Amino acid sequence: MSHNELQQVIAERAAEYAVPGISVGIWHRGREVYAAHGVTSVEHPLPVDADTIFTLGSTTKSFTATALVILAEQGKVDFDAPVRRYLPGLALADEATAAAITIGQLLNHTAGLDTWMLLDTGDGDDALERYVEALDRLTLIARPGERASYSQAGYNLLGRVIEAVTGTTYEKAIGELLFAPLGLDRSTYFAAEAMTHRFSLGHNVTDEGTAVSRPWKLHRAQNPGGGLSSSSRDLVRWARFHLGDGRTESGERLVSAEALHAMREQTVELRGSSIGDGLGICWFLREVDGAATFGHGGSAYGQFADLIIVPEHDFAITVSTNAEPGGTPCNLAVIRWALEHYLGLVDRDPEPVAYDAARAAAVTGDYDVDMMTVTVADENGRLTLAARIKPELRAESEVELPADCEPGHLGFLAEDGDDYIITEGPLQGQRGYFARGADGAVTALDLAGRQFRRV
Protein backbone atom coordinates (compact mmCIF):
# COMPACT_ATOMS: atom_id res chain seq x y z
CA MET A 1 0.00 0.00 0.00
CA SER A 2 1.53 3.32 -1.04
CA HIS A 3 1.95 6.30 1.25
CA ASN A 4 0.38 8.51 -1.42
CA GLU A 5 -2.83 6.45 -1.38
CA LEU A 6 -3.08 6.71 2.42
CA GLN A 7 -2.41 10.44 2.21
CA GLN A 8 -5.18 10.86 -0.35
CA VAL A 9 -7.66 8.84 1.73
CA ILE A 10 -7.15 10.85 4.91
CA ALA A 11 -7.41 14.14 3.01
CA GLU A 12 -10.73 12.99 1.52
CA ARG A 13 -12.07 11.81 4.89
CA ALA A 14 -11.02 15.04 6.62
CA ALA A 15 -12.93 17.05 4.01
CA GLU A 16 -15.96 14.75 4.21
CA TYR A 17 -16.23 15.06 8.00
CA ALA A 18 -15.13 18.73 8.29
CA VAL A 19 -12.02 17.93 10.32
CA PRO A 20 -9.31 20.65 10.24
CA GLY A 21 -6.45 18.26 11.07
CA ILE A 22 -5.74 14.53 11.10
CA SER A 23 -2.66 12.41 11.88
CA VAL A 24 -2.36 8.67 11.18
CA GLY A 25 0.33 6.17 12.13
CA ILE A 26 0.49 2.54 10.95
CA TRP A 27 2.74 -0.35 11.91
CA HIS A 28 2.66 -3.39 9.60
CA ARG A 29 5.13 -6.25 9.70
CA GLY A 30 8.20 -4.20 10.53
CA ARG A 31 7.30 -1.04 8.63
CA GLU A 32 6.09 2.30 9.98
CA VAL A 33 3.89 4.51 7.79
CA TYR A 34 2.73 8.02 8.71
CA ALA A 35 0.39 10.43 6.99
CA ALA A 36 -1.05 13.75 8.10
CA HIS A 37 -3.30 16.39 6.66
CA GLY A 38 -4.60 19.81 7.61
CA VAL A 39 -3.79 22.17 10.44
CA THR A 40 -3.47 22.24 14.21
CA SER A 41 -5.86 25.16 14.65
CA VAL A 42 -8.11 27.30 12.49
CA GLU A 43 -7.05 30.36 14.50
CA HIS A 44 -3.26 29.84 14.41
CA PRO A 45 -2.73 27.15 11.77
CA LEU A 46 0.37 24.99 11.57
CA PRO A 47 0.62 21.85 9.42
CA VAL A 48 -0.18 18.62 11.27
CA ASP A 49 2.55 15.96 11.15
CA ALA A 50 3.43 12.62 12.78
CA ASP A 51 4.86 14.38 15.85
CA THR A 52 1.94 16.75 16.44
CA ILE A 53 0.48 16.25 19.91
CA PHE A 54 -3.25 15.54 20.22
CA THR A 55 -5.22 14.98 23.40
CA LEU A 56 -6.14 11.28 23.68
CA GLY A 57 -9.09 11.23 26.08
CA SER A 58 -9.82 7.70 27.29
CA THR A 59 -7.05 6.08 25.22
CA THR A 60 -5.04 7.22 28.27
CA LYS A 61 -6.56 4.32 30.23
CA SER A 62 -4.33 1.82 28.43
CA PHE A 63 -1.29 3.53 29.98
CA THR A 64 -2.79 3.50 33.48
CA ALA A 65 -3.65 -0.19 33.15
CA THR A 66 -0.24 -1.17 31.75
CA ALA A 67 1.52 0.63 34.61
CA LEU A 68 -0.55 -1.40 37.07
CA VAL A 69 0.35 -4.64 35.27
CA ILE A 70 4.03 -3.73 35.72
CA LEU A 71 3.49 -2.83 39.38
CA ALA A 72 1.67 -6.14 39.91
CA GLU A 73 4.67 -8.05 38.58
CA GLN A 74 6.84 -6.07 40.96
CA GLY A 75 4.65 -7.30 43.82
CA LYS A 76 3.33 -3.84 44.66
CA VAL A 77 -0.28 -4.43 43.58
CA ASP A 78 -2.59 -7.46 43.69
CA PHE A 79 -5.48 -7.30 41.22
CA ASP A 80 -7.61 -9.54 43.46
CA ALA A 81 -7.07 -7.32 46.50
CA PRO A 82 -9.66 -4.81 47.69
CA VAL A 83 -8.84 -1.22 46.82
CA ARG A 84 -8.84 -0.43 50.53
CA ARG A 85 -5.62 -2.40 50.95
CA TYR A 86 -3.93 0.54 49.22
CA LEU A 87 -6.39 3.32 50.07
CA PRO A 88 -7.72 2.48 53.56
CA GLY A 89 -9.79 5.64 53.76
CA LEU A 90 -11.78 5.02 50.58
CA ALA A 91 -15.42 6.02 51.06
CA LEU A 92 -18.21 5.47 48.54
CA ALA A 93 -21.95 6.01 48.64
CA ASP A 94 -22.32 2.43 49.94
CA GLU A 95 -19.99 1.07 52.63
CA ALA A 96 -20.24 -2.55 51.47
CA THR A 97 -19.17 -1.54 47.96
CA ALA A 98 -16.27 0.54 49.26
CA ALA A 99 -15.03 -2.45 51.25
CA ALA A 100 -15.49 -4.96 48.43
CA ILE A 101 -14.31 -3.47 45.13
CA THR A 102 -11.01 -4.81 43.84
CA ILE A 103 -8.27 -3.46 41.60
CA GLY A 104 -9.26 -5.97 38.92
CA GLN A 105 -12.87 -4.80 38.94
CA LEU A 106 -11.77 -1.22 38.38
CA LEU A 107 -9.53 -2.35 35.52
CA ASN A 108 -12.36 -4.05 33.61
CA HIS A 109 -15.13 -1.62 34.62
CA THR A 110 -17.08 -4.11 36.77
CA ALA A 111 -16.80 -2.23 40.08
CA GLY A 112 -20.31 -0.79 39.71
CA LEU A 113 -19.24 2.86 39.65
CA ASP A 114 -21.05 5.50 37.60
CA THR A 115 -19.32 7.22 34.71
CA TRP A 116 -17.74 10.57 35.42
CA MET A 117 -17.90 12.83 38.46
CA LEU A 118 -16.41 15.90 36.80
CA LEU A 119 -15.02 17.39 39.99
CA ASP A 120 -12.24 19.96 39.55
CA THR A 121 -9.84 19.57 42.47
CA GLY A 122 -7.18 21.89 41.12
CA ASP A 123 -3.82 21.41 39.43
CA GLY A 124 -1.73 20.60 42.48
CA ASP A 125 -0.03 17.32 43.29
CA ASP A 126 -2.93 16.57 45.67
CA ALA A 127 -5.57 16.72 42.90
CA LEU A 128 -6.17 12.96 42.79
CA GLU A 129 -6.15 12.61 46.55
CA ARG A 130 -8.83 15.30 46.88
CA TYR A 131 -10.85 13.74 44.05
CA VAL A 132 -10.87 10.33 45.71
CA GLU A 133 -11.87 11.90 49.03
CA ALA A 134 -15.04 13.11 47.30
CA LEU A 135 -16.02 9.79 45.68
CA ASP A 136 -18.80 9.25 48.20
CA ARG A 137 -20.77 11.63 45.95
CA LEU A 138 -20.56 9.23 42.99
CA THR A 139 -23.64 7.19 42.08
CA LEU A 140 -23.30 3.42 42.26
CA ILE A 141 -25.11 1.54 39.50
CA ALA A 142 -24.51 -2.14 40.34
CA ARG A 143 -22.97 -4.47 42.90
CA PRO A 144 -19.23 -5.11 42.41
CA GLY A 145 -18.64 -7.76 39.77
CA GLU A 146 -22.28 -7.80 38.62
CA ARG A 147 -21.81 -6.22 35.19
CA ALA A 148 -19.48 -4.12 33.08
CA SER A 149 -20.25 -0.40 32.82
CA TYR A 150 -17.56 1.99 31.65
CA SER A 151 -16.30 4.33 34.39
CA GLN A 152 -13.94 7.27 34.05
CA ALA A 153 -14.08 7.72 37.82
CA GLY A 154 -12.88 4.15 38.33
CA TYR A 155 -9.69 4.82 36.37
CA ASN A 156 -9.07 8.06 38.23
CA LEU A 157 -9.30 5.99 41.41
CA LEU A 158 -6.71 3.60 39.94
CA GLY A 159 -4.44 6.58 39.37
CA ARG A 160 -4.59 7.30 43.09
CA VAL A 161 -3.69 3.65 43.78
CA ILE A 162 -0.60 4.13 41.61
CA GLU A 163 0.35 7.16 43.69
CA ALA A 164 -0.11 5.21 46.92
CA VAL A 165 2.10 2.27 45.91
CA THR A 166 4.84 4.30 44.18
CA GLY A 167 5.02 7.18 46.64
CA THR A 168 4.97 9.78 43.87
CA THR A 169 2.48 11.56 41.65
CA TYR A 170 0.56 9.59 39.05
CA GLU A 171 2.15 11.54 36.18
CA LYS A 172 5.70 11.02 37.44
CA ALA A 173 5.06 7.31 37.98
CA ILE A 174 3.82 6.86 34.40
CA GLY A 175 6.80 8.82 33.12
CA GLU A 176 9.26 6.57 34.95
CA LEU A 177 7.44 3.29 34.27
CA LEU A 178 6.54 3.88 30.61
CA PHE A 179 7.47 7.15 28.90
CA ALA A 180 11.20 7.16 29.64
CA PRO A 181 11.97 3.48 28.89
CA LEU A 182 9.82 3.42 25.74
CA GLY A 183 11.12 6.74 24.38
CA LEU A 184 7.71 8.40 24.34
CA ASP A 185 9.08 11.94 24.25
CA ARG A 186 5.91 13.50 22.77
CA SER A 187 3.65 12.13 25.51
CA THR A 188 2.64 14.33 28.43
CA TYR A 189 -0.17 15.09 30.87
CA PHE A 190 0.66 18.78 31.12
CA ALA A 191 -0.21 21.66 28.79
CA ALA A 192 2.98 23.45 29.84
CA GLU A 193 5.01 20.58 28.37
CA ALA A 194 2.83 20.03 25.30
CA MET A 195 3.15 23.68 24.27
CA THR A 196 6.92 23.28 23.83
CA HIS A 197 6.09 21.06 20.82
CA ARG A 198 3.64 21.35 17.95
CA PHE A 199 0.18 20.56 19.33
CA SER A 200 -3.37 20.37 18.06
CA LEU A 201 -6.41 22.25 19.37
CA GLY A 202 -9.90 20.78 19.39
CA HIS A 203 -12.69 22.34 17.34
CA ASN A 204 -16.47 22.44 17.34
CA VAL A 205 -18.08 22.54 13.89
CA THR A 206 -21.58 24.01 13.60
CA ASP A 207 -23.70 25.66 10.92
CA GLU A 208 -22.11 28.96 11.99
CA GLY A 209 -18.57 27.71 11.27
CA THR A 210 -15.60 26.06 12.96
CA ALA A 211 -14.53 27.35 16.38
CA VAL A 212 -11.70 26.33 18.69
CA SER A 213 -12.86 24.30 21.72
CA ARG A 214 -11.78 25.56 25.12
CA PRO A 215 -10.28 24.56 27.51
CA TRP A 216 -7.61 22.41 25.90
CA LYS A 217 -7.91 19.39 28.21
CA LEU A 218 -9.58 18.03 31.32
CA HIS A 219 -8.45 19.09 34.79
CA ARG A 220 -5.70 17.16 36.55
CA ALA A 221 -7.81 14.70 38.57
CA GLN A 222 -9.02 13.24 35.24
CA ASN A 223 -5.47 12.45 34.06
CA PRO A 224 -5.51 8.68 34.79
CA GLY A 225 -8.75 8.18 32.90
CA GLY A 226 -8.38 10.69 30.10
CA GLY A 227 -5.67 13.32 30.45
CA LEU A 228 -2.78 12.13 28.27
CA SER A 229 -1.63 13.93 25.13
CA SER A 230 0.58 12.24 22.56
CA SER A 231 1.58 11.97 18.90
CA SER A 232 1.04 9.36 16.21
CA ARG A 233 4.72 8.42 16.31
CA ASP A 234 4.59 7.81 20.08
CA LEU A 235 1.35 5.83 19.78
CA VAL A 236 2.90 3.56 17.15
CA ARG A 237 5.76 2.93 19.60
CA TRP A 238 3.12 2.17 22.24
CA ALA A 239 1.39 -0.31 19.92
CA ARG A 240 4.69 -1.98 19.05
CA PHE A 241 5.39 -2.48 22.75
CA HIS A 242 2.05 -4.22 23.19
CA LEU A 243 2.73 -6.38 20.14
CA GLY A 244 6.10 -7.35 21.62
CA ASP A 245 7.34 -9.44 24.51
CA GLY A 246 7.50 -6.83 27.27
CA ARG A 247 10.92 -5.45 26.40
CA THR A 248 11.91 -2.04 25.11
CA GLU A 249 13.71 -1.51 21.80
CA SER A 250 17.00 -1.50 23.72
CA GLY A 251 16.20 -4.89 25.27
CA GLU A 252 15.25 -3.73 28.76
CA ARG A 253 12.45 -5.87 30.17
CA LEU A 254 9.59 -3.87 31.64
CA VAL A 255 7.17 -6.75 32.12
CA SER A 256 6.84 -10.42 31.17
CA ALA A 257 5.32 -11.31 27.82
CA GLU A 258 2.71 -13.41 29.64
CA ALA A 259 1.50 -10.52 31.80
CA LEU A 260 1.50 -8.07 28.89
CA HIS A 261 -0.43 -10.39 26.58
CA ALA A 262 -2.89 -11.30 29.35
CA MET A 263 -4.18 -7.72 29.03
CA ARG A 264 -5.86 -8.76 25.77
CA GLU A 265 -7.55 -11.87 27.18
CA GLN A 266 -11.26 -11.45 27.85
CA THR A 267 -12.25 -10.89 31.48
CA VAL A 268 -15.88 -9.89 30.92
CA GLU A 269 -18.28 -9.99 27.98
CA LEU A 270 -19.87 -6.88 26.51
CA ARG A 271 -23.31 -7.33 25.01
CA GLY A 272 -24.31 -5.58 21.80
CA SER A 273 -21.58 -2.94 21.90
CA SER A 274 -19.75 -1.50 18.91
CA ILE A 275 -16.72 -0.71 21.08
CA GLY A 276 -16.02 -4.36 21.77
CA ASP A 277 -17.22 -7.92 22.26
CA GLY A 278 -15.54 -7.95 25.65
CA LEU A 279 -12.97 -6.35 27.92
CA GLY A 280 -9.53 -7.59 28.81
CA ILE A 281 -7.48 -5.61 31.29
CA CYS A 282 -8.61 -2.20 30.01
CA TRP A 283 -8.44 -3.14 26.31
CA PHE A 284 -11.65 -3.44 24.31
CA LEU A 285 -11.60 -6.75 22.43
CA ARG A 286 -13.39 -7.16 19.11
CA GLU A 287 -13.37 -9.64 16.27
CA VAL A 288 -13.22 -8.04 12.82
CA ASP A 289 -13.89 -10.34 9.87
CA GLY A 290 -12.48 -13.29 11.81
CA ALA A 291 -9.40 -11.50 13.21
CA ALA A 292 -8.99 -10.71 16.91
CA THR A 293 -8.27 -7.06 17.65
CA PHE A 294 -7.71 -5.02 20.79
CA GLY A 295 -7.66 -1.28 21.26
CA HIS A 296 -9.10 1.82 22.84
CA GLY A 297 -10.51 5.17 21.80
CA GLY A 298 -11.05 8.49 23.46
CA SER A 299 -12.25 12.05 23.12
CA ALA A 300 -11.76 15.33 24.95
CA TYR A 301 -12.75 18.88 23.99
CA GLY A 302 -13.01 18.40 20.25
CA GLN A 303 -10.12 15.97 19.84
CA PHE A 304 -10.48 12.26 19.11
CA ALA A 305 -7.97 9.40 19.18
CA ASP A 306 -8.33 5.73 18.29
CA LEU A 307 -5.82 2.89 18.49
CA ILE A 308 -6.54 -0.57 17.03
CA ILE A 309 -4.06 -3.49 17.13
CA VAL A 310 -4.35 -6.77 15.17
CA PRO A 311 -1.75 -9.17 16.64
CA GLU A 312 -2.02 -12.01 14.10
CA HIS A 313 -1.17 -9.54 11.31
CA ASP A 314 1.48 -7.64 13.30
CA PHE A 315 -0.56 -4.54 12.54
CA ALA A 316 -1.60 -1.40 14.39
CA ILE A 317 -3.21 1.88 13.39
CA THR A 318 -3.69 5.08 15.34
CA VAL A 319 -5.82 7.98 14.12
CA SER A 320 -6.12 11.40 15.77
CA THR A 321 -8.47 14.19 14.66
CA ASN A 322 -9.38 17.61 16.01
CA ALA A 323 -13.07 18.41 15.47
CA GLU A 324 -16.50 17.37 16.65
CA PRO A 325 -18.92 16.01 15.61
CA GLY A 326 -16.89 14.60 12.69
CA GLY A 327 -13.86 13.28 14.60
CA THR A 328 -15.20 9.89 15.65
CA PRO A 329 -16.81 8.91 12.31
CA CYS A 330 -13.71 10.17 10.48
CA ASN A 331 -11.44 8.00 12.62
CA LEU A 332 -13.67 4.97 12.07
CA ALA A 333 -13.75 5.50 8.30
CA VAL A 334 -9.94 5.69 8.10
CA ILE A 335 -9.50 2.60 10.31
CA ARG A 336 -11.97 0.58 8.26
CA TRP A 337 -10.25 1.59 5.03
CA ALA A 338 -6.85 0.59 6.43
CA LEU A 339 -8.07 -2.77 7.75
CA GLU A 340 -9.49 -3.64 4.36
CA HIS A 341 -6.67 -2.34 2.18
CA TYR A 342 -3.73 -3.52 4.32
CA LEU A 343 -5.18 -6.74 5.72
CA GLY A 344 -8.24 -7.62 3.65
CA LEU A 345 -10.49 -7.36 6.73
CA VAL A 346 -13.94 -5.91 6.05
CA ASP A 347 -15.72 -4.20 8.95
CA ARG A 348 -19.31 -3.20 8.17
CA ASP A 349 -22.25 -2.15 10.33
CA PRO A 350 -25.29 -4.45 10.41
CA GLU A 351 -28.54 -3.15 8.94
CA PRO A 352 -31.48 -2.41 11.27
CA VAL A 353 -34.93 -3.94 10.81
CA ALA A 354 -38.01 -1.91 9.91
CA TYR A 355 -39.61 0.51 12.36
CA ASP A 356 -42.31 -0.89 14.67
CA ALA A 357 -44.55 1.52 16.58
CA ALA A 358 -45.16 -0.76 19.57
CA ARG A 359 -41.46 -1.44 20.07
CA ALA A 360 -40.71 2.25 19.71
CA ALA A 361 -43.27 3.17 22.39
CA ALA A 362 -41.63 0.75 24.83
CA VAL A 363 -38.22 2.48 24.69
CA THR A 364 -38.89 6.19 24.20
CA GLY A 365 -37.93 8.44 27.10
CA ASP A 366 -34.91 9.74 29.03
CA TYR A 367 -32.00 7.71 30.40
CA ASP A 368 -29.40 9.09 32.84
CA VAL A 369 -25.86 8.75 34.05
CA ASP A 370 -24.29 11.20 36.47
CA MET A 371 -23.25 13.64 33.74
CA MET A 372 -25.50 13.06 30.75
CA THR A 373 -29.05 12.35 29.66
CA VAL A 374 -29.80 10.22 26.61
CA THR A 375 -33.18 10.85 25.01
CA VAL A 376 -34.83 8.29 22.77
CA ALA A 377 -37.70 9.84 20.79
CA ASP A 378 -40.16 8.78 18.12
CA GLU A 379 -40.16 11.47 15.44
CA ASN A 380 -42.99 10.66 13.04
CA GLY A 381 -42.25 6.98 12.73
CA ARG A 382 -38.50 7.28 13.16
CA LEU A 383 -36.64 6.46 16.38
CA THR A 384 -33.85 8.90 17.28
CA LEU A 385 -31.25 9.07 20.04
CA ALA A 386 -29.58 12.22 21.39
CA ALA A 387 -27.03 12.57 24.22
CA ARG A 388 -26.77 15.82 26.13
CA ILE A 389 -24.80 17.02 29.13
CA LYS A 390 -27.20 17.93 31.93
CA PRO A 391 -28.08 21.66 31.83
CA GLU A 392 -27.39 22.13 35.54
CA LEU A 393 -23.84 20.85 35.06
CA ARG A 394 -23.29 23.26 32.17
CA ALA A 395 -24.63 26.09 34.31
CA GLU A 396 -22.32 25.21 37.23
CA SER A 397 -19.21 24.60 35.12
CA GLU A 398 -16.60 27.35 34.98
CA VAL A 399 -15.24 25.96 31.70
CA GLU A 400 -16.84 25.07 28.38
CA LEU A 401 -18.04 21.45 28.38
CA PRO A 402 -18.04 19.21 25.28
CA ALA A 403 -20.83 19.71 22.74
CA ASP A 404 -24.01 17.65 22.90
CA CYS A 405 -24.66 14.83 20.44
CA GLU A 406 -27.67 15.84 18.38
CA PRO A 407 -30.35 13.27 17.41
CA GLY A 408 -29.39 10.42 15.13
CA HIS A 409 -31.53 7.62 13.72
CA LEU A 410 -31.78 4.47 15.86
CA GLY A 411 -32.95 1.07 14.62
CA PHE A 412 -33.35 -2.37 16.21
CA LEU A 413 -31.10 -5.12 14.90
CA ALA A 414 -33.60 -7.98 15.12
CA GLU A 415 -37.35 -8.41 14.99
CA ASP A 416 -37.52 -9.83 18.54
CA GLY A 417 -34.47 -8.41 20.36
CA ASP A 418 -33.49 -5.27 22.23
CA ASP A 419 -30.11 -4.62 20.55
CA TYR A 420 -29.92 -1.46 18.42
CA ILE A 421 -27.62 0.53 16.15
CA ILE A 422 -27.38 4.27 15.45
CA THR A 423 -27.23 4.78 11.70
CA GLU A 424 -26.59 8.52 11.37
CA GLY A 425 -25.38 11.56 13.30
CA PRO A 426 -22.39 12.05 15.64
CA LEU A 427 -22.84 8.58 17.17
CA GLN A 428 -23.21 6.77 13.85
CA GLY A 429 -22.19 3.13 14.13
CA GLN A 430 -22.60 2.96 17.91
CA ARG A 431 -24.41 -0.17 19.04
CA GLY A 432 -26.08 -0.95 22.35
CA TYR A 433 -29.16 -2.51 23.89
CA PHE A 434 -32.17 -1.82 26.10
CA ALA A 435 -32.23 -3.72 29.40
CA ARG A 436 -35.46 -4.98 30.95
CA GLY A 437 -36.55 -5.67 34.51
CA ALA A 438 -38.28 -8.77 35.85
CA ASP A 439 -41.66 -7.41 34.68
CA GLY A 440 -40.40 -7.00 31.11
CA ALA A 441 -40.37 -3.19 31.19
CA VAL A 442 -37.34 -1.33 29.83
CA THR A 443 -35.21 -0.11 32.77
CA ALA A 444 -31.94 1.00 31.17
CA LEU A 445 -30.08 1.68 27.96
CA ASP A 446 -26.51 0.64 27.27
CA LEU A 447 -24.46 2.95 25.04
CA ALA A 448 -20.69 2.89 24.50
CA GLY A 449 -20.30 0.33 27.28
CA ARG A 450 -22.13 2.53 29.81
CA GLN A 451 -25.44 1.85 31.53
CA PHE A 452 -27.89 4.78 31.39
CA ARG A 453 -30.77 4.27 33.84
CA ARG A 454 -34.32 5.10 32.73
CA VAL A 455 -35.69 8.27 34.32
N, C-alpha and C positions, 0 to 999 in steps of 0.2 A: 504494500500500500504506500503510495507516494505522499510525501509531506505536502505537496501542492494540493492534492485532493482533500486532505484533512483541512488544510487552511481554507480552501474554498467552502467546504461544508460548514465550518464554524462561522465563517462570515455570513453565509446564507441564513443560518439559524439565528444568529444575533440580530439580523435585520428582521426576520420573521417575527421574533418575540420582543422586539424593541429593547434590546439589551445593549447598553453603551460599550461594555467591555467583557471579554471572555478569555480565559486562559485554560489550555488543555495540556495534560501530560499523559503519555502512554508508555508503559513498559511491556515489551513483548519479546520473549525468548532472547534476552540478552541485549536488546536494543531499546534505547530511549528515544522517544519522538515528542517534540513540543510544538504547539501552534498557539498563536494568540491573535486577537483581533480587537480593534477599538481602543477606547481610552479609559483612563482611571476615573475621570470625573468630567461631567459636562461643564462645570464651572472653571476648572483649572486642568485642562486635558493634557495627559501624557500618554504615550503609547503603552498599552499593556504588553508584557512579555512573560517569559517563563519564571522570572524571579519577582514579579509583582506580587505583593502581599494582599491577600483577601481575608476577610473574616470568615471563619469556618462554621460558626454556630455549633450544632450538636456533633459534628464530626470530631470535635474536641474529645468527646467521651471515649473514643478509642485510645487516646493517649492516657487518660486517667485510668482506664481499665488495664492497659498494658503495664503501667507503673505498678499497679497492685499485684499483677501476676509476678513481676520481678520481686517485689517485696515479700510475696508469699514464699517464693523459692528461697529467699534469704531468711525465712523463719520469723519474719516480723509481723505477718498477717496470716490469719487462718480464715478461709472463706466460709467455713461452717460455724465460725464463732459468732456470738451475738455482737452487734455493734457496740454495746455497752462495755465489752471487754476493753475497748480502746477509747471510748468516750463515756465514762461512767455517769456523767451528768445528763445524758441525752433524755430529753422530755418530748413526748408527742401528745397528741390530743387524747390518746388512749394509752394507759400505763402498760397494759398487757402487750400491746404492739411494740411499744418502746423497749420492753424487756426482751422481746422475742426476735425482732428482725435481725437477720444475719448479713454479713458482707456479701455473700453470694446472692442473696435475694435483692440487694441493691444493684448488684452488677447486671442481673438479668431482668430488672424491673418487676419483680414479683413481691416486693415488700409491702405493697398496698398503699403507697403514698400517692397523693394527688400530683398534678403536673408541675406547677411552677413555683409559686410564692415569690413574686417579684419584689423582694424586699431589698432596698438599697441600704447597705450597712457601711458605706464609705469606701475609701480607697486605701485604707491603712492595712498593715499586716494582720490586724485582728478582724478583718472583714468576714472571713469564713466562720471564725469563732462566734461572732455576734449573730451571724445568720443562723447557725445551728442552735444557738440559745433561744431563737424565736420560732423554732419548728413546731412548737406546741400549737401554733396558729394554723398549721397546714391541715387540710381535710384529709381524712383517711377513707379510702374507697373500697378496701377489701381486707380480709385477714391475711397476714403474712403467708406467702406461698400459695395462695388461693388461685391467683390468675396473674397474667402479665398485663401491666398498664404502664406505659412509658412515663418516666418521671425525671424531669430536670432537677427537682429538689433532691431526689435520691442521689444523683451524681455529685451535687454540691456537698452533700453529707459525706460522700466517699472522699472528696477532696480534703475535708477536715480530718478524716481518718488518716490520710497520708501525712498531714501535718503532725498528727499526734505520734505516729510511729517513726517519723524521720527527725522530729525535733526542729523542723524548719518550715518556711512557708511552702504552700502547695506549688507555687510557680518555681521556686528555687529547686524543690525536689524533682519536678519534672525536667527542669534544665539539666540537673546532674545525672538523673537516671536515663534520660532519653535524648534530649537535644544535643548535648555535648558529645556523647559517644557516637551518635549517628550522623553528626555533621549537619544538623538542621539549623543552619545559621540565618534562615529567613523565617523562623518560627518564634513567636513571642506572644505573651499575654498582655503586653503593655503598649499603649498608643505612643508613649514617649520613645520606645525602641522602634516601633514600626515606622515612625515618621522619619527615621534616619535612612530608610530605604524607599524605593518606589512602592506606593500602596494605593489600593483601590478604595473608592467611596461607594456606598450603596446609593441607590436611586429609587424613586417612586414615580412610576409612569402613569399618568392620568390623561383624560381628554384635554386638559389644559396644558400638558407638556410633561417634560422630564425634570424632576427636581431632586437635588441631593437629599438623602435621608440623614437625619441627625437625631441622636448622637451617633458616633461612629461604631460603638460596641456597647455591650452590656456592662453593668457595673461589676466590681471585682468579685463579689460573692458568687457570681454566676460563672466564674472562670472554669471550674472543673467540669461543668456540664455544657458550656458553650462559649467560652471566652478566648479561645486560641485563634491566632491569625497566622497564615502561612502562605507559601507559594506553591505553584505546581511542581517545581523542581524538588522542593522539600517533601511534598506529598508522594512523589514517585519514589524517593528514597525510603519513605515510611512504608509504602506498599512493598518494596523490595525486601525490607526487613521482615515483614510478615510473611512473605513468600519463602524466606530463608530458614536457617536452622538456629536462629537465636544469637548469631554472631554479627558483629559489625563488619564493615568492609575491610578493616584492618585485622580482623581475626579475633578481636576481643569478644568473649562470650558474655552476653547480658542476661540470658535466660536459656533454659534447655529447649531444644526443639519440641519436645513432648508438651511442655507447658505452654509454649507459644501457639502450637497448632491446636491445642485443646480449646483455645479461645473460639475456634470456628466449629466446634462440635455442639450440636443442639442441646440446650438445657431446658427449654420450654417451647411449646408450639404456639404459633400465632395463627389465629383463625381469620381467613378472609381478608388478609392485609396485603396491600401492594408493596409495603416496605420490607416484607419478608415472610417466609413460611415458618420461621422460628427464630429464636435468639440463642446465640452462644454466650460467651462471656463478652457482653456489650455488642458484638457484631450482629447485624441482621443477616440471616442466612436465607438464600433464595435459589431455587433451581430455575435456570433459564435454558429452555430448549434442550433439557437433559444434562446440562453442566451445572455443577455446584458453584455458587458464588457466595462471597461474603463482603460486607461493606457497611458504610454509614453515610448519611447525608446530614446537612444542617443549614440553618438560615439565621440571619441576624441583621436587622436594619437594612434591608434592601440588598444583602449579599447572600449568595447561595453556593454551597460546595457539596460535591458528591464524589465519593470514592468507591469503586467497585473492583474487586479482585477475583480472578478466575484461576485457581491454583493449577488445575489439570492442563491449562494452556499457558502457564507461566505468563499471565497477562494481568495488567491493571490499568485502569483509566481514572483520572481525576479531572473534574470539570468545575471551574469557578466562574460565576457570573455576578454582575453588580446592578441588577434592577428587579423590582417586583411590579406587576405580578408575573412577568415573563421568565424569571430566572429558573424556577423549578422545571417548567415544561421544556425550556431550552436545554438545560442539563440533561434531562431524560432523552430528548431527541438526539443529542450528540452521542450519548452513551449507547443508545440502541443502534445508531448507525455504525459505531465502532465495533460493537459486538458482532454485528452481521458481516461487516466488510473485512475485519481482521480475523474473526474466528468462525464465521458461518453460523452464528447463533442468532435465531430470530426471536425477538421479544415483542409480542403484540398483546394489546388489551382484549379481553373477552367482550363480546357484544351483549348488551342487556336485552331482556325480554320486553314485550309490549307493556304499556301502561295498563294498570288495573285500578279502578277507582276505590274498591274496597280495601285493597292492600295499601294504597296511598293514604286513606283515611286513618289506618291503624298506626302510621308512623309519623304523621305530620305533628309539628310542635317544636318546643325548645329543649335543648340538651346542654347541660353545664359541666364545665370543670371550674377550678378555682379562678382562672383568668379569662376564660372565653365562654361564649354561648354559640352553639350551633343551632341553626334554625332550618328545619325541613318543612317546606311549603308545597302546596299543590297550586300551581299557577295555570289554571285553565287546562287541566288534563296533562300537566307536565310537572313531575316532581323536581324540586330544586333544593340545593343545600348551600347555605352561606355560613361563614364562621366569622364572628366579630368579637373583638376585645370588649369586655364589659364597660359600659359608659362611665360607671363610677370610678373604675380604675383609670380610665383616660383622664377624668376630671381631677383625680388626686395626683397623677403622675407629674413630676416636674420636668420630665423629658418627653420627647415625641416617641410614642409607641408604634410598633409596626402597623402597617395598613391592614384593614379588614379584607377578608376574602369574600368578594361579591358572589351572588348566587350562580351556581353552575348546575347543569342538568344531572339528575341522579336516576339510575335505573336498576332494577333488581336483576340478578344474574341467573335466576332460575324461577320457574313457574311456582314452585312450592317452598322456596327457601327465603332466608332473611339477609343473605349476602347481597351487596350492592356495589356499583361502580359509578364514579363521577366522570361524565363523558365530555364536559367542556368547562371552561373557566379556569381560575388560578389553581384549582385542585384537580385538574383533569388527570385521569389515570389512577387517582386514589381509590382504593377499595376498602371496604369495611363491612360491618354487619350490625343488625339490630338485635339486641338481646331481649329475652322475654322472661317474665317471672313465672312462678308456679301456676298462676291462673291464665297464662297465655298472653297477657298484655305486655306490650313493649315497655321495657323499663330503662333501657340505655342504648346508646349508639357507640360503636367503636369506629374511630377514625385515626389513621396514622399511628396505630398501636396504643391509642389512649381511649379510656372509657369515659364517655360523656353521659352523665346521669340525667334522665328525663325530669324536666321541671314540672 
